[in-house]
């Protein structure tokens, strides 16, 4: 798959995660909170979103500077948590 196709795949994943995050947050506000399992899932979704956005940034930067975007890798949650880009 080419770099653009892979980026599109990452963007599709981001879109799905954003939709799930919104659904959980809406459920939380309607039901005055989430159960433990839903809270854990929301946290996991937030971490995955941070990782996906970071990976996409890495890939775009590598492409921009003539490097192979496929060399970009998902970084551990501790490195990307709360990243403000």
mmCIF file of the N, C-alpha and C atoms, coordinates in Angstrom:
data_MODEL
# 
_entry.id   MODEL 
# 
loop_
_atom_site.group_PDB 
_atom_site.id 
_atom_site.type_symbol 
_atom_site.label_atom_id 
_atom_site.label_alt_id 
_atom_site.label_comp_id 
_atom_site.label_asym_id 
_atom_site.label_entity_id 
_atom_site.label_seq_id 
_atom_site.pdbx_PDB_ins_code 
_atom_site.Cartn_x 
_atom_site.Cartn_y 
_atom_site.Cartn_z 
_atom_site.occupancy 
_atom_site.B_iso_or_equiv 
_atom_site.pdbx_formal_charge 
_atom_site.auth_seq_id 
_atom_site.auth_comp_id 
_atom_site.auth_asym_id 
_atom_site.auth_atom_id 
_atom_site.pdbx_PDB_model_num 
ATOM 1   N N  . UNK A 1 1  ? 0.855   -1.178 0.000  1.00 0.00 ? 1  UNK A N  1 
ATOM 2   C CA . UNK A 1 1  ? 0.000   0.000  0.000  1.00 0.00 ? 1  UNK A CA 1 
ATOM 3   C C  . UNK A 1 1  ? 0.897   1.235  0.000  1.00 0.00 ? 1  UNK A C  1 
ATOM 4   N N  . UNK A 1 2  ? 0.501   2.246  -0.761 1.00 0.00 ? 2  UNK A N  1 
ATOM 5   C CA . UNK A 1 2  ? 1.303   3.466  -0.811 1.00 0.00 ? 2  UNK A CA 1 
ATOM 6   C C  . UNK A 1 2  ? 1.089   4.320  0.428  1.00 0.00 ? 2  UNK A C  1 
ATOM 7   N N  . UNK A 1 3  ? 1.939   5.340  0.574  1.00 0.00 ? 3  UNK A N  1 
ATOM 8   C CA . UNK A 1 3  ? 1.896   6.186  1.775  1.00 0.00 ? 3  UNK A CA 1 
ATOM 9   C C  . UNK A 1 3  ? 0.535   6.861  1.949  1.00 0.00 ? 3  UNK A C  1 
ATOM 10  N N  . UNK A 1 4  ? -0.035  7.351  0.849  1.00 0.00 ? 4  UNK A N  1 
ATOM 11  C CA . UNK A 1 4  ? -1.327  8.031  0.935  1.00 0.00 ? 4  UNK A CA 1 
ATOM 12  C C  . UNK A 1 4  ? -2.405  7.046  1.382  1.00 0.00 ? 4  UNK A C  1 
ATOM 13  N N  . UNK A 1 5  ? -2.397  5.848  0.844  1.00 0.00 ? 5  UNK A N  1 
ATOM 14  C CA . UNK A 1 5  ? -3.367  4.827  1.231  1.00 0.00 ? 5  UNK A CA 1 
ATOM 15  C C  . UNK A 1 5  ? -3.258  4.479  2.701  1.00 0.00 ? 5  UNK A C  1 
ATOM 16  N N  . UNK A 1 6  ? -2.040  4.365  3.180  1.00 0.00 ? 6  UNK A N  1 
ATOM 17  C CA . UNK A 1 6  ? -1.828  4.056  4.600  1.00 0.00 ? 6  UNK A CA 1 
ATOM 18  C C  . UNK A 1 6  ? -2.324  5.216  5.469  1.00 0.00 ? 6  UNK A C  1 
ATOM 19  N N  . UNK A 1 7  ? -2.063  6.449  5.037  1.00 0.00 ? 7  UNK A N  1 
ATOM 20  C CA . UNK A 1 7  ? -2.545  7.608  5.784  1.00 0.00 ? 7  UNK A CA 1 
ATOM 21  C C  . UNK A 1 7  ? -4.067  7.617  5.821  1.00 0.00 ? 7  UNK A C  1 
ATOM 22  N N  . UNK A 1 8  ? -4.691  7.271  4.704  1.00 0.00 ? 8  UNK A N  1 
ATOM 23  C CA . UNK A 1 8  ? -6.152  7.206  4.658  1.00 0.00 ? 8  UNK A CA 1 
ATOM 24  C C  . UNK A 1 8  ? -6.677  6.155  5.632  1.00 0.00 ? 8  UNK A C  1 
ATOM 25  N N  . UNK A 1 9  ? -5.972  5.044  5.719  1.00 0.00 ? 9  UNK A N  1 
ATOM 26  C CA . UNK A 1 9  ? -6.345  3.969  6.645  1.00 0.00 ? 9  UNK A CA 1 
ATOM 27  C C  . UNK A 1 9  ? -6.285  4.475  8.095  1.00 0.00 ? 9  UNK A C  1 
ATOM 28  N N  . UNK A 1 10 ? -5.223  5.212  8.419  1.00 0.00 ? 10 UNK A N  1 
ATOM 29  C CA . UNK A 1 10 ? -5.080  5.768  9.767  1.00 0.00 ? 10 UNK A CA 1 
ATOM 30  C C  . UNK A 1 10 ? -6.196  6.769  10.032 1.00 0.00 ? 10 UNK A C  1 
ATOM 31  N N  . UNK A 1 11 ? -6.508  7.612  9.048  1.00 0.00 ? 11 UNK A N  1 
ATOM 32  C CA . UNK A 1 11 ? -7.593  8.584  9.209  1.00 0.00 ? 11 UNK A CA 1 
ATOM 33  C C  . UNK A 1 11 ? -8.938  7.889  9.405  1.00 0.00 ? 11 UNK A C  1 
ATOM 34  N N  . UNK A 1 12 ? -9.162  6.773  8.715  1.00 0.00 ? 12 UNK A N  1 
ATOM 35  C CA . UNK A 1 12 ? -10.395 5.998  8.915  1.00 0.00 ? 12 UNK A CA 1 
ATOM 36  C C  . UNK A 1 12 ? -10.472 5.473  10.350 1.00 0.00 ? 12 UNK A C  1 
ATOM 37  N N  . UNK A 1 13 ? -9.347  4.989  10.863 1.00 0.00 ? 13 UNK A N  1 
ATOM 38  C CA . UNK A 1 13 ? -9.298  4.500  12.238 1.00 0.00 ? 13 UNK A CA 1 
ATOM 39  C C  . UNK A 1 13 ? -9.587  5.632  13.211 1.00 0.00 ? 13 UNK A C  1 
ATOM 40  N N  . UNK A 1 14 ? -8.988  6.798  12.955 1.00 0.00 ? 14 UNK A N  1 
ATOM 41  C CA . UNK A 1 14 ? -9.232  7.968  13.804 1.00 0.00 ? 14 UNK A CA 1 
ATOM 42  C C  . UNK A 1 14 ? -10.720 8.318  13.796 1.00 0.00 ? 14 UNK A C  1 
ATOM 43  N N  . UNK A 1 15 ? -11.325 8.313  12.613 1.00 0.00 ? 15 UNK A N  1 
ATOM 44  C CA . UNK A 1 15 ? -12.754 8.622  12.506 1.00 0.00 ? 15 UNK A CA 1 
ATOM 45  C C  . UNK A 1 15 ? -13.609 7.670  13.315 1.00 0.00 ? 15 UNK A C  1 
ATOM 46  N N  . UNK A 1 16 ? -13.289 6.385  13.260 1.00 0.00 ? 16 UNK A N  1 
ATOM 47  C CA . UNK A 1 16 ? -14.052 5.389  14.018 1.00 0.00 ? 16 UNK A CA 1 
ATOM 48  C C  . UNK A 1 16 ? -13.864 5.583  15.522 1.00 0.00 ? 16 UNK A C  1 
ATOM 49  N N  . UNK A 1 17 ? -12.633 5.886  15.935 1.00 0.00 ? 17 UNK A N  1 
ATOM 50  C CA . UNK A 1 17 ? -12.372 6.098  17.354 1.00 0.00 ? 17 UNK A CA 1 
ATOM 51  C C  . UNK A 1 17 ? -13.058 7.364  17.864 1.00 0.00 ? 17 UNK A C  1 
ATOM 52  N N  . UNK A 1 18 ? -13.052 8.418  17.063 1.00 0.00 ? 18 UNK A N  1 
ATOM 53  C CA . UNK A 1 18 ? -13.735 9.661  17.450 1.00 0.00 ? 18 UNK A CA 1 
ATOM 54  C C  . UNK A 1 18 ? -15.229 9.399  17.617 1.00 0.00 ? 18 UNK A C  1 
ATOM 55  N N  . UNK A 1 19 ? -15.808 8.637  16.701 1.00 0.00 ? 19 UNK A N  1 
ATOM 56  C CA . UNK A 1 19 ? -17.239 8.312  16.799 1.00 0.00 ? 19 UNK A CA 1 
ATOM 57  C C  . UNK A 1 19 ? -17.525 7.531  18.077 1.00 0.00 ? 19 UNK A C  1 
ATOM 58  N N  . UNK A 1 20 ? -16.665 6.569  18.395 1.00 0.00 ? 20 UNK A N  1 
ATOM 59  C CA . UNK A 1 20 ? -16.865 5.788  19.616 1.00 0.00 ? 20 UNK A CA 1 
ATOM 60  C C  . UNK A 1 20 ? -16.699 6.670  20.856 1.00 0.00 ? 20 UNK A C  1 
ATOM 61  N N  . UNK A 1 21 ? -15.699 7.555  20.830 1.00 0.00 ? 21 UNK A N  1 
ATOM 62  C CA . UNK A 1 21 ? -15.485 8.462  21.959 1.00 0.00 ? 21 UNK A CA 1 
ATOM 63  C C  . UNK A 1 21 ? -16.715 9.350  22.180 1.00 0.00 ? 21 UNK A C  1 
ATOM 64  N N  . UNK A 1 22 ? -17.249 9.897  21.090 1.00 0.00 ? 22 UNK A N  1 
ATOM 65  C CA . UNK A 1 22 ? -18.445 10.747 21.195 1.00 0.00 ? 22 UNK A CA 1 
ATOM 66  C C  . UNK A 1 22 ? -19.629 9.971  21.755 1.00 0.00 ? 22 UNK A C  1 
ATOM 67  N N  . UNK A 1 23 ? -19.806 8.751  21.286 1.00 0.00 ? 23 UNK A N  1 
ATOM 68  C CA . UNK A 1 23 ? -20.916 7.923  21.766 1.00 0.00 ? 23 UNK A CA 1 
ATOM 69  C C  . UNK A 1 23 ? -20.786 7.663  23.267 1.00 0.00 ? 23 UNK A C  1 
ATOM 70  N N  . UNK A 1 24 ? -19.571 7.359  23.714 1.00 0.00 ? 24 UNK A N  1 
ATOM 71  C CA . UNK A 1 24 ? -19.363 7.118  25.140 1.00 0.00 ? 24 UNK A CA 1 
ATOM 72  C C  . UNK A 1 24 ? -19.599 8.388  25.946 1.00 0.00 ? 24 UNK A C  1 
ATOM 73  N N  . UNK A 1 25 ? -19.108 9.512  25.454 1.00 0.00 ? 25 UNK A N  1 
ATOM 74  C CA . UNK A 1 25 ? -19.298 10.778 26.174 1.00 0.00 ? 25 UNK A CA 1 
ATOM 75  C C  . UNK A 1 25 ? -20.783 11.171 26.202 1.00 0.00 ? 25 UNK A C  1 
ATOM 76  N N  . UNK A 1 26 ? -21.499 10.950 25.103 1.00 0.00 ? 26 UNK A N  1 
ATOM 77  C CA . UNK A 1 26 ? -22.942 11.238 25.078 1.00 0.00 ? 26 UNK A CA 1 
ATOM 78  C C  . UNK A 1 26 ? -23.687 10.348 26.060 1.00 0.00 ? 26 UNK A C  1 
ATOM 79  N N  . UNK A 1 27 ? -23.326 9.076  26.084 1.00 0.00 ? 27 UNK A N  1 
ATOM 80  C CA . UNK A 1 27 ? -23.951 8.145  27.016 1.00 0.00 ? 27 UNK A CA 1 
ATOM 81  C C  . UNK A 1 27 ? -23.671 8.578  28.453 1.00 0.00 ? 27 UNK A C  1 
ATOM 82  N N  . UNK A 1 28 ? -22.460 9.054  28.687 1.00 0.00 ? 28 UNK A N  1 
ATOM 83  C CA . UNK A 1 28 ? -22.070 9.507  30.012 1.00 0.00 ? 28 UNK A CA 1 
ATOM 84  C C  . UNK A 1 28 ? -22.910 10.695 30.457 1.00 0.00 ? 28 UNK A C  1 
ATOM 85  N N  . UNK A 1 29 ? -23.107 11.651 29.572 1.00 0.00 ? 29 UNK A N  1 
ATOM 86  C CA . UNK A 1 29 ? -23.865 12.846 29.953 1.00 0.00 ? 29 UNK A CA 1 
ATOM 87  C C  . UNK A 1 29 ? -25.360 12.554 30.100 1.00 0.00 ? 29 UNK A C  1 
ATOM 88  N N  . UNK A 1 30 ? -25.877 11.637 29.305 1.00 0.00 ? 30 UNK A N  1 
ATOM 89  C CA . UNK A 1 30 ? -27.302 11.276 29.413 1.00 0.00 ? 30 UNK A CA 1 
ATOM 90  C C  . UNK A 1 30 ? -27.581 10.428 30.638 1.00 0.00 ? 30 UNK A C  1 
ATOM 91  N N  . UNK A 1 31 ? -26.634 9.559  30.975 1.00 0.00 ? 31 UNK A N  1 
ATOM 92  C CA . UNK A 1 31 ? -26.846 8.612  32.076 1.00 0.00 ? 31 UNK A CA 1 
ATOM 93  C C  . UNK A 1 31 ? -26.136 9.029  33.359 1.00 0.00 ? 31 UNK A C  1 
ATOM 94  N N  . UNK A 1 32 ? -25.608 10.234 33.383 1.00 0.00 ? 32 UNK A N  1 
ATOM 95  C CA . UNK A 1 32 ? -24.901 10.728 34.564 1.00 0.00 ? 32 UNK A CA 1 
ATOM 96  C C  . UNK A 1 32 ? -23.738 9.828  34.966 1.00 0.00 ? 32 UNK A C  1 
ATOM 97  N N  . UNK A 1 33 ? -22.949 9.455  33.991 1.00 0.00 ? 33 UNK A N  1 
ATOM 98  C CA . UNK A 1 33 ? -21.744 8.679  34.267 1.00 0.00 ? 33 UNK A CA 1 
ATOM 99  C C  . UNK A 1 33 ? -21.676 7.397  33.474 1.00 0.00 ? 33 UNK A C  1 
ATOM 100 N N  . UNK A 1 34 ? -20.485 6.814  33.483 1.00 0.00 ? 34 UNK A N  1 
ATOM 101 C CA . UNK A 1 34 ? -20.248 5.544  32.796 1.00 0.00 ? 34 UNK A CA 1 
ATOM 102 C C  . UNK A 1 34 ? -19.874 4.497  33.829 1.00 0.00 ? 34 UNK A C  1 
ATOM 103 N N  . UNK A 1 35 ? -20.180 3.261  33.502 1.00 0.00 ? 35 UNK A N  1 
ATOM 104 C CA . UNK A 1 35 ? -19.747 2.165  34.354 1.00 0.00 ? 35 UNK A CA 1 
ATOM 105 C C  . UNK A 1 35 ? -18.245 1.979  34.236 1.00 0.00 ? 35 UNK A C  1 
ATOM 106 N N  . UNK A 1 36 ? -17.698 1.139  35.077 1.00 0.00 ? 36 UNK A N  1 
ATOM 107 C CA . UNK A 1 36 ? -16.253 0.906  35.082 1.00 0.00 ? 36 UNK A CA 1 
ATOM 108 C C  . UNK A 1 36 ? -15.737 0.444  33.721 1.00 0.00 ? 36 UNK A C  1 
ATOM 109 N N  . UNK A 1 37 ? -16.447 -0.482 33.094 1.00 0.00 ? 37 UNK A N  1 
ATOM 110 C CA . UNK A 1 37 ? -16.020 -1.007 31.803 1.00 0.00 ? 37 UNK A CA 1 
ATOM 111 C C  . UNK A 1 37 ? -16.027 0.085  30.742 1.00 0.00 ? 37 UNK A C  1 
ATOM 112 N N  . UNK A 1 38 ? -17.064 0.903  30.750 1.00 0.00 ? 38 UNK A N  1 
ATOM 113 C CA . UNK A 1 38 ? -17.153 1.989  29.773 1.00 0.00 ? 38 UNK A CA 1 
ATOM 114 C C  . UNK A 1 38 ? -16.088 3.057  30.032 1.00 0.00 ? 38 UNK A C  1 
ATOM 115 N N  . UNK A 1 39 ? -15.798 3.331  31.289 1.00 0.00 ? 39 UNK A N  1 
ATOM 116 C CA . UNK A 1 39 ? -14.735 4.284  31.610 1.00 0.00 ? 39 UNK A CA 1 
ATOM 117 C C  . UNK A 1 39 ? -13.388 3.781  31.118 1.00 0.00 ? 39 UNK A C  1 
ATOM 118 N N  . UNK A 1 40 ? -13.137 2.493  31.312 1.00 0.00 ? 40 UNK A N  1 
ATOM 119 C CA . UNK A 1 40 ? -11.891 1.887  30.832 1.00 0.00 ? 40 UNK A CA 1 
ATOM 120 C C  . UNK A 1 40 ? -11.811 1.973  29.311 1.00 0.00 ? 40 UNK A C  1 
ATOM 121 N N  . UNK A 1 41 ? -12.927 1.699  28.645 1.00 0.00 ? 41 UNK A N  1 
ATOM 122 C CA . UNK A 1 41 ? -12.943 1.758  27.181 1.00 0.00 ? 41 UNK A CA 1 
ATOM 123 C C  . UNK A 1 41 ? -12.709 3.188  26.701 1.00 0.00 ? 41 UNK A C  1 
ATOM 124 N N  . UNK A 1 42 ? -13.322 4.166  27.353 1.00 0.00 ? 42 UNK A N  1 
ATOM 125 C CA . UNK A 1 42 ? -13.117 5.562  26.975 1.00 0.00 ? 42 UNK A CA 1 
ATOM 126 C C  . UNK A 1 42 ? -11.643 5.928  27.102 1.00 0.00 ? 42 UNK A C  1 
ATOM 127 N N  . UNK A 1 43 ? -11.032 5.524  28.172 1.00 0.00 ? 43 UNK A N  1 
ATOM 128 C CA . UNK A 1 43 ? -9.601  5.811  28.372 1.00 0.00 ? 43 UNK A CA 1 
ATOM 129 C C  . UNK A 1 43 ? -8.769  5.137  27.285 1.00 0.00 ? 43 UNK A C  1 
ATOM 130 N N  . UNK A 1 44 ? -9.086  3.904  26.948 1.00 0.00 ? 44 UNK A N  1 
ATOM 131 C CA . UNK A 1 44 ? -8.354  3.185  25.906 1.00 0.00 ? 44 UNK A CA 1 
ATOM 132 C C  . UNK A 1 44 ? -8.511  3.882  24.556 1.00 0.00 ? 44 UNK A C  1 
ATOM 133 N N  . UNK A 1 45 ? -9.715  4.347  24.263 1.00 0.00 ? 45 UNK A N  1 
ATOM 134 C CA . UNK A 1 45 ? -9.974  5.063  23.007 1.00 0.00 ? 45 UNK A CA 1 
ATOM 135 C C  . UNK A 1 45 ? -9.144  6.345  22.963 1.00 0.00 ? 45 UNK A C  1 
ATOM 136 N N  . UNK A 1 46 ? -9.095  7.069  24.076 1.00 0.00 ? 46 UNK A N  1 
ATOM 137 C CA . UNK A 1 46 ? -8.304  8.304  24.125 1.00 0.00 ? 46 UNK A CA 1 
ATOM 138 C C  . UNK A 1 46 ? -6.829  8.027  23.843 1.00 0.00 ? 46 UNK A C  1 
ATOM 139 N N  . UNK A 1 47 ? -6.307  6.954  24.417 1.00 0.00 ? 47 UNK A N  1 
ATOM 140 C CA . UNK A 1 47 ? -4.907  6.579  24.204 1.00 0.00 ? 47 UNK A CA 1 
ATOM 141 C C  . UNK A 1 47 ? -4.679  6.208  22.735 1.00 0.00 ? 47 UNK A C  1 
ATOM 142 N N  . UNK A 1 48 ? -5.581  5.416  22.174 1.00 0.00 ? 48 UNK A N  1 
ATOM 143 C CA . UNK A 1 48 ? -5.450  5.014  20.773 1.00 0.00 ? 48 UNK A CA 1 
ATOM 144 C C  . UNK A 1 48 ? -5.512  6.224  19.845 1.00 0.00 ? 48 UNK A C  1 
ATOM 145 N N  . UNK A 1 49 ? -6.362  7.175  20.151 1.00 0.00 ? 49 UNK A N  1 
ATOM 146 C CA . UNK A 1 49 ? -6.435  8.398  19.343 1.00 0.00 ? 49 UNK A CA 1 
ATOM 147 C C  . UNK A 1 49 ? -5.111  9.155  19.392 1.00 0.00 ? 49 UNK A C  1 
ATOM 148 N N  . UNK A 1 50 ? -4.546  9.311  20.571 1.00 0.00 ? 50 UNK A N  1 
ATOM 149 C CA . UNK A 1 50 ? -3.250  9.981  20.685 1.00 0.00 ? 50 UNK A CA 1 
ATOM 150 C C  . UNK A 1 50 ? -2.200  9.263  19.844 1.00 0.00 ? 50 UNK A C  1 
ATOM 151 N N  . UNK A 1 51 ? -2.198  7.942  19.901 1.00 0.00 ? 51 UNK A N  1 
ATOM 152 C CA . UNK A 1 51 ? -1.214  7.163  19.143 1.00 0.00 ? 51 UNK A CA 1 
ATOM 153 C C  . UNK A 1 51 ? -1.434  7.293  17.638 1.00 0.00 ? 51 UNK A C  1 
ATOM 154 N N  . UNK A 1 52 ? -2.675  7.258  17.198 1.00 0.00 ? 52 UNK A N  1 
ATOM 155 C CA . UNK A 1 52 ? -2.969  7.379  15.768 1.00 0.00 ? 52 UNK A CA 1 
ATOM 156 C C  . UNK A 1 52 ? -2.564  8.750  15.231 1.00 0.00 ? 52 UNK A C  1 
ATOM 157 N N  . UNK A 1 53 ? -2.925  9.808  15.966 1.00 0.00 ? 53 UNK A N  1 
ATOM 158 C CA . UNK A 1 53 ? -2.552  11.158 15.525 1.00 0.00 ? 53 UNK A CA 1 
ATOM 159 C C  . UNK A 1 53 ? -1.035  11.301 15.465 1.00 0.00 ? 53 UNK A C  1 
ATOM 160 N N  . UNK A 1 54 ? -0.339  10.754 16.455 1.00 0.00 ? 54 UNK A N  1 
ATOM 161 C CA . UNK A 1 54 ? 1.115   10.812 16.470 1.00 0.00 ? 54 UNK A CA 1 
ATOM 162 C C  . UNK A 1 54 ? 1.709   10.066 15.271 1.00 0.00 ? 54 UNK A C  1 
ATOM 163 N N  . UNK A 1 55 ? 1.183   8.880  14.999 1.00 0.00 ? 55 UNK A N  1 
ATOM 164 C CA . UNK A 1 55 ? 1.669   8.098  13.863 1.00 0.00 ? 55 UNK A CA 1 
ATOM 165 C C  . UNK A 1 55 ? 1.442   8.851  12.557 1.00 0.00 ? 55 UNK A C  1 
ATOM 166 N N  . UNK A 1 56 ? 0.284   9.447  12.405 1.00 0.00 ? 56 UNK A N  1 
ATOM 167 C CA . UNK A 1 56 ? -0.012  10.206 11.189 1.00 0.00 ? 56 UNK A CA 1 
ATOM 168 C C  . UNK A 1 56 ? 0.952   11.383 11.044 1.00 0.00 ? 56 UNK A C  1 
ATOM 169 N N  . UNK A 1 57 ? 1.214   12.093 12.132 1.00 0.00 ? 57 UNK A N  1 
ATOM 170 C CA . UNK A 1 57 ? 2.176   13.211 12.094 1.00 0.00 ? 57 UNK A CA 1 
ATOM 171 C C  . UNK A 1 57 ? 3.562   12.729 11.677 1.00 0.00 ? 57 UNK A C  1 
ATOM 172 N N  . UNK A 1 58 ? 3.980   11.608 12.265 1.00 0.00 ? 58 UNK A N  1 
ATOM 173 C CA . UNK A 1 58 ? 5.286   11.040 11.918 1.00 0.00 ? 58 UNK A CA 1 
ATOM 174 C C  . UNK A 1 58 ? 5.357   10.720 10.424 1.00 0.00 ? 58 UNK A C  1 
ATOM 175 N N  . UNK A 1 59 ? 4.323   10.055 9.922  1.00 0.00 ? 59 UNK A N  1 
ATOM 176 C CA . UNK A 1 59 ? 4.306   9.647  8.509  1.00 0.00 ? 59 UNK A CA 1 
ATOM 177 C C  . UNK A 1 59 ? 4.351   10.868 7.595  1.00 0.00 ? 59 UNK A C  1 
ATOM 178 N N  . UNK A 1 60 ? 3.569   11.880 7.920  1.00 0.00 ? 60 UNK A N  1 
ATOM 179 C CA . UNK A 1 60 ? 3.542   13.089 7.093  1.00 0.00 ? 60 UNK A CA 1 
ATOM 180 C C  . UNK A 1 60 ? 4.896   13.796 7.114  1.00 0.00 ? 60 UNK A C  1 
ATOM 181 N N  . UNK A 1 61 ? 5.516   13.860 8.281  1.00 0.00 ? 61 UNK A N  1 
ATOM 182 C CA . UNK A 1 61 ? 6.826   14.510 8.393  1.00 0.00 ? 61 UNK A CA 1 
ATOM 183 C C  . UNK A 1 61 ? 7.869   13.742 7.583  1.00 0.00 ? 61 UNK A C  1 
ATOM 184 N N  . UNK A 1 62 ? 7.855   12.418 7.682  1.00 0.00 ? 62 UNK A N  1 
ATOM 185 C CA . UNK A 1 62 ? 8.816   11.624 6.916  1.00 0.00 ? 62 UNK A CA 1 
ATOM 186 C C  . UNK A 1 62 ? 8.617   11.834 5.418  1.00 0.00 ? 62 UNK A C  1 
ATOM 187 N N  . UNK A 1 63 ? 7.373   11.848 4.964  1.00 0.00 ? 63 UNK A N  1 
ATOM 188 C CA . UNK A 1 63 ? 7.094   12.080 3.545  1.00 0.00 ? 63 UNK A CA 1 
ATOM 189 C C  . UNK A 1 63 ? 7.592   13.452 3.117  1.00 0.00 ? 63 UNK A C  1 
ATOM 190 N N  . UNK A 1 64 ? 7.323   14.459 3.947  1.00 0.00 ? 64 UNK A N  1 
ATOM 191 C CA . UNK A 1 64 ? 7.706   15.830 3.622  1.00 0.00 ? 64 UNK A CA 1 
ATOM 192 C C  . UNK A 1 64 ? 9.220   15.973 3.458  1.00 0.00 ? 64 UNK A C  1 
ATOM 193 N N  . UNK A 1 65 ? 9.976   15.220 4.223  1.00 0.00 ? 65 UNK A N  1 
ATOM 194 C CA . UNK A 1 65 ? 11.427  15.333 4.180  1.00 0.00 ? 65 UNK A CA 1 
ATOM 195 C C  . UNK A 1 65 ? 12.091  14.217 3.387  1.00 0.00 ? 65 UNK A C  1 
ATOM 196 N N  . UNK A 1 66 ? 11.312  13.553 2.515  1.00 0.00 ? 66 UNK A N  1 
ATOM 197 C CA . UNK A 1 66 ? 11.866  12.567 1.602  1.00 0.00 ? 66 UNK A CA 1 
ATOM 198 C C  . UNK A 1 66 ? 12.240  11.243 2.235  1.00 0.00 ? 66 UNK A C  1 
ATOM 199 N N  . UNK A 1 67 ? 11.751  10.996 3.427  1.00 0.00 ? 67 UNK A N  1 
ATOM 200 C CA . UNK A 1 67 ? 12.019  9.720  4.081  1.00 0.00 ? 67 UNK A CA 1 
ATOM 201 C C  . UNK A 1 67 ? 10.856  8.763  3.844  1.00 0.00 ? 67 UNK A C  1 
ATOM 202 N N  . UNK A 1 68 ? 11.072  7.519  4.169  1.00 0.00 ? 68 UNK A N  1 
ATOM 203 C CA . UNK A 1 68 ? 10.047  6.495  3.984  1.00 0.00 ? 68 UNK A CA 1 
ATOM 204 C C  . UNK A 1 68 ? 9.024   6.572  5.115  1.00 0.00 ? 68 UNK A C  1 
ATOM 205 N N  . UNK A 1 69 ? 7.772   6.941  4.815  1.00 0.00 ? 69 UNK A N  1 
ATOM 206 C CA . UNK A 1 69 ? 6.758   7.041  5.870  1.00 0.00 ? 69 UNK A CA 1 
ATOM 207 C C  . UNK A 1 69 ? 6.448   5.698  6.528  1.00 0.00 ? 69 UNK A C  1 
ATOM 208 N N  . UNK A 1 70 ? 6.739   4.601  5.827  1.00 0.00 ? 70 UNK A N  1 
ATOM 209 C CA . UNK A 1 70 ? 6.477   3.284  6.407  1.00 0.00 ? 70 UNK A CA 1 
ATOM 210 C C  . UNK A 1 70 ? 7.432   2.950  7.547  1.00 0.00 ? 70 UNK A C  1 
ATOM 211 N N  . UNK A 1 71 ? 8.452   3.781  7.743  1.00 0.00 ? 71 UNK A N  1 
ATOM 212 C CA . UNK A 1 71 ? 9.367   3.585  8.859  1.00 0.00 ? 71 UNK A CA 1 
ATOM 213 C C  . UNK A 1 71 ? 8.826   4.206  10.149 1.00 0.00 ? 71 UNK A C  1 
ATOM 214 N N  . UNK A 1 72 ? 7.757   4.963  10.046 1.00 0.00 ? 72 UNK A N  1 
ATOM 215 C CA . UNK A 1 72 ? 7.117   5.521  11.244 1.00 0.00 ? 72 UNK A CA 1 
ATOM 216 C C  . UNK A 1 72 ? 6.515   4.369  12.043 1.00 0.00 ? 72 UNK A C  1 
ATOM 217 N N  . UNK A 1 73 ? 6.517   4.525  13.353 1.00 0.00 ? 73 UNK A N  1 
ATOM 218 C CA . UNK A 1 73 ? 6.012   3.450  14.207 1.00 0.00 ? 73 UNK A CA 1 
ATOM 219 C C  . UNK A 1 73 ? 5.124   4.025  15.310 1.00 0.00 ? 73 UNK A C  1 
ATOM 220 N N  . UNK A 1 74 ? 4.198   3.197  15.750 1.00 0.00 ? 74 UNK A N  1 
ATOM 221 C CA . UNK A 1 74 ? 3.334   3.584  16.866 1.00 0.00 ? 74 UNK A CA 1 
ATOM 222 C C  . UNK A 1 74 ? 4.213   3.678  18.112 1.00 0.00 ? 74 UNK A C  1 
ATOM 223 N N  . UNK A 1 75 ? 4.112   4.813  18.785 1.00 0.00 ? 75 UNK A N  1 
ATOM 224 C CA . UNK A 1 75 ? 4.907   5.003  20.003 1.00 0.00 ? 75 UNK A CA 1 
ATOM 225 C C  . UNK A 1 75 ? 4.077   4.596  21.217 1.00 0.00 ? 75 UNK A C  1 
ATOM 226 N N  . UNK A 1 76 ? 4.758   4.245  22.299 1.00 0.00 ? 76 UNK A N  1 
ATOM 227 C CA . UNK A 1 76 ? 4.052   3.835  23.519 1.00 0.00 ? 76 UNK A CA 1 
ATOM 228 C C  . UNK A 1 76 ? 3.182   4.967  24.067 1.00 0.00 ? 76 UNK A C  1 
ATOM 229 N N  . UNK A 1 77 ? 2.108   4.616  24.765 1.00 0.00 ? 77 UNK A N  1 
ATOM 230 C CA . UNK A 1 77 ? 1.197   5.624  25.305 1.00 0.00 ? 77 UNK A CA 1 
ATOM 231 C C  . UNK A 1 77 ? 1.886   6.718  26.110 1.00 0.00 ? 77 UNK A C  1 
ATOM 232 N N  . UNK A 1 78 ? 2.873   6.372  26.896 1.00 0.00 ? 78 UNK A N  1 
ATOM 233 C CA . UNK A 1 78 ? 3.560   7.357  27.719 1.00 0.00 ? 78 UNK A CA 1 
ATOM 234 C C  . UNK A 1 78 ? 4.239   8.464  26.920 1.00 0.00 ? 78 UNK A C  1 
ATOM 235 N N  . UNK A 1 79 ? 4.613   8.140  25.688 1.00 0.00 ? 79 UNK A N  1 
ATOM 236 C CA . UNK A 1 79 ? 5.275   9.141  24.841 1.00 0.00 ? 79 UNK A CA 1 
ATOM 237 C C  . UNK A 1 79 ? 4.285   10.066 24.149 1.00 0.00 ? 79 UNK A C  1 
ATOM 238 N N  . UNK A 1 80 ? 3.064   9.616  23.937 1.00 0.00 ? 80 UNK A N  1 
ATOM 239 C CA . UNK A 1 80 ? 2.119   10.417 23.153 1.00 0.00 ? 80 UNK A CA 1 
ATOM 240 C C  . UNK A 1 80 ? 0.929   10.929 23.952 1.00 0.00 ? 80 UNK A C  1 
ATOM 241 N N  . UNK A 1 81 ? 0.786   10.490 25.176 1.00 0.00 ? 81 UNK A N  1 
ATOM 242 C CA . UNK A 1 81 ? -0.366  10.905 25.979 1.00 0.00 ? 81 UNK A CA 1 
ATOM 243 C C  . UNK A 1 81 ? -0.427  12.408 26.147 1.00 0.00 ? 81 UNK A C  1 
ATOM 244 N N  . UNK A 1 82 ? -1.549  12.958 25.793 1.00 0.00 ? 82 UNK A N  1 
ATOM 245 C CA . UNK A 1 82 ? -1.778  14.386 25.988 1.00 0.00 ? 82 UNK A CA 1 
ATOM 246 C C  . UNK A 1 82 ? -0.937  15.270 25.106 1.00 0.00 ? 82 UNK A C  1 
ATOM 247 N N  . UNK A 1 83 ? -0.360  14.700 24.065 1.00 0.00 ? 83 UNK A N  1 
ATOM 248 C CA . UNK A 1 83 ? 0.478   15.475 23.145 1.00 0.00 ? 83 UNK A CA 1 
ATOM 249 C C  . UNK A 1 83 ? -0.319  16.650 22.598 1.00 0.00 ? 83 UNK A C  1 
ATOM 250 N N  . UNK A 1 84 ? 0.250   17.818 22.674 1.00 0.00 ? 84 UNK A N  1 
ATOM 251 C CA . UNK A 1 84 ? -0.395  19.023 22.144 1.00 0.00 ? 84 UNK A CA 1 
ATOM 252 C C  . UNK A 1 84 ? 0.375   19.459 20.930 1.00 0.00 ? 84 UNK A C  1 
ATOM 253 N N  . UNK A 1 85 ? -0.182  19.199 19.749 1.00 0.00 ? 85 UNK A N  1 
ATOM 254 C CA . UNK A 1 85 ? 0.535   19.525 18.511 1.00 0.00 ? 85 UNK A CA 1 
ATOM 255 C C  . UNK A 1 85 ? 0.011   20.722 17.938 1.00 0.00 ? 85 UNK A C  1 
# 
